[in-house]
Amino acid sequence: MKLTGKELQLYETMVRIRLFEEKSLEIFEEGLTPGRMHPYVGEEAVAAGVCTALQQTDLVVGTHRSGGHLIAKGADPRKLLAEYIGKESGYSRGKGGPMHFCIPEVGLLCTNGIVGSGITVAAGAALASQYQKKNQVVCCFFGDGASNTGSFHEGLNLSSLWKLPVVYVCENNHFAETMPFDRAFPIEDIGIRASSYGMEGETIDGNDVLAVFHAAQRALSRARGGEGPTLIEAKTYRVGPHFSGESDHYRKDREEELRRWQERDPIDRFRTVLLEKGFSKNELDAIDAQSKEEMDRAANGAIKGAFPSADSLLSEVTVENPKGAAS
């Protein structure tokens, strides 16, 4: 399939995500980030492929591991890192941290740390889009662990019943925190669960950015055509720990498992594809270098920013009731 004008965008987005995630971990290791980071390294093709297929007005609902989604949807890495560190210049003025974002200017509806909760939020946003007759699709990311929660059943059931314009993307990275996939599921593919809700579903190679992109295009076309939701299971792999500083003792044959998946690294694989298609090594190297410079600048700017003042602690936390509204 031809991807006129999209190949380099897909590659650049994956590289930017990888470098952003590596910079985030570097900042954490320097002791600058309170709390924990949830690395997205190894899963870049999912966010890049899906978000490149979205229109600017489409919405995204993320997770606790949404650095890749945020970068792919167009968020400013400096403001993201500033929020991670707790700086005034962050998207939530340092009050949200790495798991709680709402960036309406890029179509990021929300991220949060409650596993599976975004599934029903996405259904509600898609219902609003349908009711207002907008040509807008909601894309909801979640992990394999979330597909064993009640909100998965509730969200997909109602979305299919009402034919809502929503695309559910299950990023099956083979671990729900420390629980291996084969110990939590009696099935091999989460994508087959779509049939239980009377909706379209497919399982794809989540480390193949072109496969992700085309699956997203098909799902978005169905959603915009009034055909309802789609469940996409993108099989990928979380190379890093569940959160920064964690021991990954729960991995089986850790070194061999990592070796196998690193051979399928999504960026290396697509770089090979692009070189075979005639793109020059210098062109790709330039993207790598420019992206690294961008993330270095973003980190330096975030680190130099000021922390919020003490008197701003409770600002923008509550709002006064509109005149006459019930308390």
C-alpha positions as CSV (number, residue, x, y, z in Angstrom):
1,M,0.0,0.0,0.0
2,K,1.2,3.5,-0.8
3,L,1.6,6.0,2.0
4,T,2.3,9.2,0.1
5,G,3.7,11.8,2.5
6,K,3.2,9.6,5.6
7,E,6.3,7.4,5.8
8,L,8.7,10.0,7.3
9,Q,5.9,11.3,9.6
10,L,5.5,7.8,11.0
11,Y,9.2,7.3,11.4
12,E,9.7,10.8,13.0
13,T,6.9,10.3,15.4
14,M,8.3,7.0,16.6
15,V,11.8,8.4,17.1
16,R,10.4,11.5,19.0
17,I,8.4,9.2,21.3
18,R,11.5,7.0,22.0
19,L,13.7,9.9,22.7
20,F,11.1,11.6,24.8
21,E,10.7,8.5,26.9
22,E,14.4,8.1,27.3
23,K,14.7,11.7,28.4
24,S,11.9,11.2,30.9
25,L,13.7,8.3,32.4
26,E,17.0,10.2,32.5
27,I,15.3,13.1,34.4
28,F,13.8,10.6,36.8
29,E,17.2,8.9,37.5
30,E,18.6,12.4,38.2
31,G,16.1,12.7,41.0
32,L,14.1,15.5,39.4
33,T,10.8,13.8,39.1
34,P,8.6,13.1,42.1
35,G,6.6,9.9,41.9
36,R,7.0,7.3,39.2
37,M,7.3,7.1,35.4
38,H,5.6,4.5,33.3
39,P,7.9,4.0,30.2
40,Y,6.4,3.5,26.7
41,V,9.7,2.2,25.2
42,G,9.1,-0.5,22.7
43,E,5.4,0.4,22.0
44,E,6.0,3.4,19.8
45,A,4.4,2.0,16.7
46,V,1.0,1.8,18.3
47,A,0.8,5.5,19.2
48,A,2.4,6.7,16.0
49,G,0.3,4.5,13.7
50,V,-3.0,5.3,15.3
51,C,-2.5,9.1,15.9
52,T,-1.1,9.7,12.4
53,A,-4.4,8.3,11.1
54,L,-6.5,10.6,13.2
55,Q,-7.8,14.0,12.1
56,Q,-6.9,17.0,14.2
57,T,-10.3,17.3,15.7
58,D,-10.5,13.6,16.8
59,L,-10.1,13.0,20.5
60,V,-7.8,10.7,22.4
61,V,-8.3,9.1,25.8
62,G,-5.0,7.8,27.3
63,T,-3.8,5.8,30.3
64,H,-1.1,5.9,33.0
65,R,1.4,5.1,30.2
66,S,0.6,7.8,27.8
67,G,3.8,9.6,27.0
68,G,3.7,8.2,23.5
69,H,0.1,9.1,22.9
70,L,0.8,12.7,24.0
71,I,3.7,13.2,21.7
72,A,2.0,11.5,18.8
73,K,-1.1,13.7,19.2
74,G,1.0,16.9,19.1
75,A,1.7,17.9,22.8
76,D,4.7,20.1,23.5
77,P,7.5,17.9,25.0
78,R,8.8,20.8,27.1
79,K,5.5,21.4,28.8
80,L,5.1,17.6,29.3
81,L,8.4,17.3,31.0
82,A,7.8,20.4,33.0
83,E,4.6,18.8,34.3
84,Y,6.5,15.6,35.1
85,I,8.9,17.6,37.2
86,G,6.1,19.7,38.8
87,K,7.0,23.1,37.3
88,E,4.7,26.0,36.8
89,S,5.2,25.9,33.0
90,G,3.7,22.4,32.8
91,Y,0.3,21.7,31.2
92,S,-1.4,21.6,34.6
93,R,1.0,24.0,36.3
94,G,2.8,21.2,38.0
95,K,-0.3,19.8,39.8
96,G,-1.1,16.8,37.6
97,G,2.2,14.9,37.3
98,P,2.9,12.3,34.6
99,M,-0.4,10.5,34.8
100,H,-3.0,13.3,34.8
101,F,-3.3,15.3,31.6
102,C,-6.1,17.2,29.8
103,I,-4.8,19.0,26.7
104,P,-7.9,20.1,24.7
105,E,-5.8,22.1,22.1
106,V,-4.4,18.9,20.7
107,G,-7.5,16.8,21.3
108,L,-6.2,14.9,24.4
109,L,-9.4,14.4,26.4
110,C,-7.7,12.9,29.5
111,T,-5.2,10.4,30.9
112,N,-5.4,8.9,34.3
113,G,-4.0,6.2,36.6
114,I,-7.1,4.0,37.1
115,V,-6.8,1.0,34.8
116,G,-9.6,0.7,32.4
117,S,-11.5,3.8,33.4
118,G,-10.9,5.6,30.1
119,I,-13.0,3.0,28.3
120,T,-16.3,4.4,29.6
121,V,-15.0,8.0,29.4
122,A,-14.4,7.4,25.7
123,A,-17.9,6.0,25.2
124,G,-19.4,9.1,26.8
125,A,-17.3,11.4,24.6
126,A,-18.3,9.5,21.5
127,L,-22.0,9.7,22.5
128,A,-21.6,13.5,22.8
129,S,-20.0,13.6,19.3
130,Q,-22.8,11.5,17.9
131,Y,-25.5,13.6,19.6
132,Q,-24.0,16.8,18.3
133,K,-23.5,15.4,14.8
134,K,-19.8,16.1,14.7
135,N,-17.5,14.3,12.3
136,Q,-15.3,13.4,15.3
137,V,-14.0,10.0,16.4
138,V,-12.8,9.2,19.9
139,C,-9.7,6.9,20.2
140,C,-9.3,5.1,23.5
141,F,-6.0,3.4,24.4
142,F,-5.7,0.8,27.2
143,G,-3.6,-2.2,28.1
144,D,-4.3,-5.9,28.1
145,G,-5.0,-5.8,31.9
146,A,-7.8,-3.3,31.3
147,S,-9.6,-5.7,29.1
148,N,-10.3,-7.9,32.1
149,T,-12.1,-5.1,34.0
150,G,-15.8,-4.4,34.2
151,S,-15.5,-1.0,32.4
152,F,-14.3,-2.9,29.3
153,H,-17.5,-4.8,29.1
154,E,-19.7,-1.8,29.9
155,G,-17.9,0.5,27.5
156,L,-17.8,-1.8,24.5
157,N,-21.3,-3.1,25.0
158,L,-22.9,0.4,25.0
159,S,-20.6,1.6,22.3
160,S,-21.7,-1.2,20.0
161,L,-25.4,-1.0,21.0
162,W,-25.5,2.7,20.1
163,K,-23.0,2.5,17.2
164,L,-20.8,5.2,18.7
165,P,-17.9,6.7,16.8
166,V,-15.1,5.2,19.0
167,V,-12.0,3.2,18.3
168,Y,-10.7,1.0,21.1
169,V,-7.0,0.2,20.9
170,C,-5.8,-2.5,23.3
171,E,-2.0,-2.2,23.6
172,N,-1.2,-5.8,24.5
173,N,2.3,-5.4,25.9
174,H,2.1,-8.8,27.5
175,F,2.1,-7.6,31.1
176,A,-0.6,-6.1,33.3
177,E,1.9,-4.6,35.7
178,T,3.6,-7.8,36.9
179,M,1.0,-10.3,35.5
180,P,2.1,-12.1,32.3
181,F,-0.6,-12.3,29.7
182,D,-0.7,-16.1,29.6
183,R,-1.5,-16.3,33.3
184,A,-4.5,-13.9,33.0
185,F,-6.2,-14.9,29.8
186,P,-7.7,-18.2,28.6
187,I,-7.5,-16.9,25.0
188,E,-4.6,-16.0,22.7
189,D,-6.2,-12.9,21.1
190,I,-8.1,-10.2,22.9
191,G,-9.3,-9.0,19.5
192,I,-11.8,-11.9,19.3
193,R,-13.7,-10.4,22.2
194,A,-15.2,-7.9,19.8
195,S,-17.6,-10.5,18.5
196,S,-19.2,-10.8,21.9
197,Y,-20.4,-7.2,21.5
198,G,-21.4,-7.4,17.8
199,M,-18.6,-5.1,16.7
200,E,-15.6,-5.3,14.4
201,G,-12.4,-6.4,15.9
202,E,-8.9,-7.4,14.7
203,T,-5.6,-8.4,16.1
204,I,-2.5,-6.9,14.5
205,D,1.3,-6.8,14.9
206,G,1.7,-3.7,17.1
207,N,5.4,-3.4,16.3
208,D,4.6,-2.9,12.6
209,V,3.7,0.8,12.3
210,L,2.2,0.3,8.8
211,A,-0.1,-2.5,10.0
212,V,-1.2,-0.2,12.9
213,F,-1.8,2.8,10.6
214,H,-3.9,0.8,8.2
215,A,-5.9,-0.9,10.9
216,A,-6.6,2.6,12.4
217,Q,-7.7,3.9,9.0
218,R,-10.2,1.1,8.6
219,A,-11.6,1.6,12.1
220,L,-11.9,5.3,11.7
221,S,-13.6,4.9,8.3
222,R,-16.2,2.6,9.9
223,A,-16.7,5.0,12.8
224,R,-17.2,8.1,10.6
225,G,-19.6,6.1,8.4
226,G,-22.0,5.4,11.2
227,E,-20.9,1.7,11.5
228,G,-20.0,1.9,15.2
229,P,-16.9,1.0,17.2
230,T,-13.9,-1.2,16.5
231,L,-11.6,-3.1,18.8
232,I,-8.0,-3.2,17.7
233,E,-5.6,-5.4,19.6
234,A,-2.1,-4.3,18.9
235,K,0.4,-6.9,20.1
236,T,3.6,-5.2,21.3
237,Y,6.0,-5.5,24.1
238,R,7.0,-3.3,27.1
239,V,10.8,-3.3,27.0
240,G,11.2,-1.4,30.2
241,P,9.8,-1.9,33.7
242,H,6.2,-1.3,34.6
243,F,7.3,1.9,36.4
244,S,10.7,3.5,36.8
245,G,12.9,1.9,39.4
246,E,10.9,-1.4,39.4
247,S,12.5,-4.8,39.4
248,D,11.2,-6.9,36.5
249,H,11.9,-10.2,38.2
250,Y,8.5,-11.5,37.0
251,R,9.7,-11.9,33.3
252,K,10.4,-15.4,32.2
253,D,13.9,-15.9,30.8
254,R,14.3,-12.2,30.8
255,E,17.4,-11.8,28.6
256,E,16.1,-14.2,26.0
257,E,12.7,-12.6,26.0
258,L,14.1,-9.1,25.6
259,R,16.4,-10.3,22.8
260,R,13.6,-11.7,20.8
261,W,11.5,-8.6,21.1
262,Q,14.4,-6.2,20.5
263,E,14.9,-8.0,17.2
264,R,11.4,-6.8,16.4
265,D,12.0,-3.2,17.5
266,P,9.4,-1.1,15.7
267,I,11.8,1.8,14.9
268,D,14.6,-0.4,13.6
269,R,12.1,-2.4,11.5
270,F,10.6,0.6,9.9
271,R,13.9,2.2,9.3
272,T,14.9,-0.9,7.3
273,V,11.6,-0.6,5.3
274,L,12.3,3.0,4.5
275,L,15.8,2.4,3.3
276,E,14.6,-0.4,1.1
277,K,12.0,2.0,-0.4
278,G,14.7,4.4,-1.3
279,F,14.9,6.9,1.5
280,S,18.5,7.9,2.3
281,K,20.3,7.1,5.5
282,N,21.3,10.7,5.8
283,E,17.7,11.7,5.7
284,L,16.8,9.4,8.5
285,D,19.9,10.3,10.5
286,A,18.9,13.9,10.2
287,I,15.5,13.1,11.7
288,D,17.2,11.3,14.6
289,A,19.5,14.2,15.3
290,Q,16.8,16.9,15.1
291,S,14.6,14.9,17.4
292,K,17.4,14.4,19.9
293,E,18.1,18.2,19.9
294,E,14.4,18.8,20.4
295,M,14.2,16.6,23.4
296,D,17.4,18.0,24.9
297,R,16.0,21.5,24.5
298,A,12.7,20.5,26.0
299,A,14.4,19.0,29.1
300,N,16.7,21.9,29.6
301,G,13.7,24.3,29.4
302,A,11.6,22.2,31.8
303,I,14.4,21.9,34.3
304,K,15.1,25.7,34.3
305,G,11.5,26.6,34.8
306,A,10.1,27.8,38.2
307,F,8.1,25.8,40.6
308,P,4.6,27.0,41.4
309,S,4.3,29.5,44.3
310,A,2.8,28.3,47.6
311,D,-0.1,30.7,47.2
312,S,-1.1,29.0,44.0
313,L,-1.5,25.6,45.7
314,L,-5.3,25.7,45.7
315,S,-5.9,27.8,42.6
316,E,-7.6,26.0,39.7
317,V,-8.6,23.1,42.0
318,T,-12.1,24.1,42.7
319,V,-14.6,26.4,41.0
320,E,-17.4,28.5,42.4
321,N,-20.9,27.3,41.7
322,P,-22.7,29.4,39.0
323,K,-25.2,31.8,40.5
324,G,-28.3,29.9,41.5
325,A,-26.8,26.5,41.1
326,A,-27.4,23.8,43.7
327,S,-24.4,23.1,46.0
